[in-house]
Amino acid sequence: MKMKTVRAFSKVFIVCSALAFCSVSLTAFYDPQLVMNTVQIKLPNNDAYSSIRGIYCGAGGSIVLMLIYLVICHVRLGLGFLCALWGFHTISRLITIAAQGPLGQFGRNWLLIESFLFLISLILFFATKRRTPNKQTI
């Protein structure tokens, strides 16, 4: 019963992560400036708009599709992917603190959120059992 609960919670976690990325991707598709407003950056030209759409919509959309596939076919692999994704977000913010100094309120909030999401994905990853291939006899 416990493994069923862990697996169900893992799927919910992956779907929630996908929805979070989907929200940003759709916002960037609609209006890249809305995404940049969160960090008080004004996009100066069409190339800047194109770049933000490419990263947040293009790459973000790819992440959403990957997470949908993983939640359907490979839950544990999806959790591993989210460990890397949330972990690298966290590491990137820590590098910024070391290289450029303290973060503002936005960055501090996201550092906490992404660290928390990394820990959840790591715990769920280790809580799920690795499937062992069935040995077929011929």
VENBEL-V268184 format. One record per pair of residues at least 6 apart in sequence whose ideal C-beta (glycine too) atoms are under 6 Angstrom apart, sorted by the first residue. I is the first residue (numbers start at 0). J is the second residue. D is the distance in Angstrom with one decimal. If there is no record, write none. Layout:
I/J/D
I/J/D
This chain:
5/126/4.8
5/127/6.0
9/74/5.2
9/78/5.8
9/123/4.8
10/70/5.4
13/66/5.6
13/70/4.3
13/77/4.7
14/70/5.9
16/81/5.6
17/63/5.1
17/66/3.9
20/59/5.0
20/62/5.0
20/63/5.1
21/63/4.8
23/55/5.6
23/59/5.6
24/56/5.0
24/59/3.7
24/60/4.8
26/33/5.3
26/34/5.6
27/34/4.9
27/51/5.8
27/52/5.6
27/55/3.4
27/56/4.3
28/56/4.4
31/48/4.9
31/51/3.7
31/52/5.3
32/42/5.3
34/55/5.5
35/42/5.7
42/48/5.5
69/76/5.6
69/77/3.2
70/77/5.6
75/127/4.7
78/120/5.3
78/123/5.1
78/124/4.1
79/124/5.6
81/120/4.0
82/120/4.6
82/121/5.2
82/124/5.6
85/113/5.2
85/116/4.3
85/117/3.9
85/120/5.8
86/117/4.7
88/113/4.3
89/113/4.7
89/114/4.9
89/117/5.4
92/110/4.5
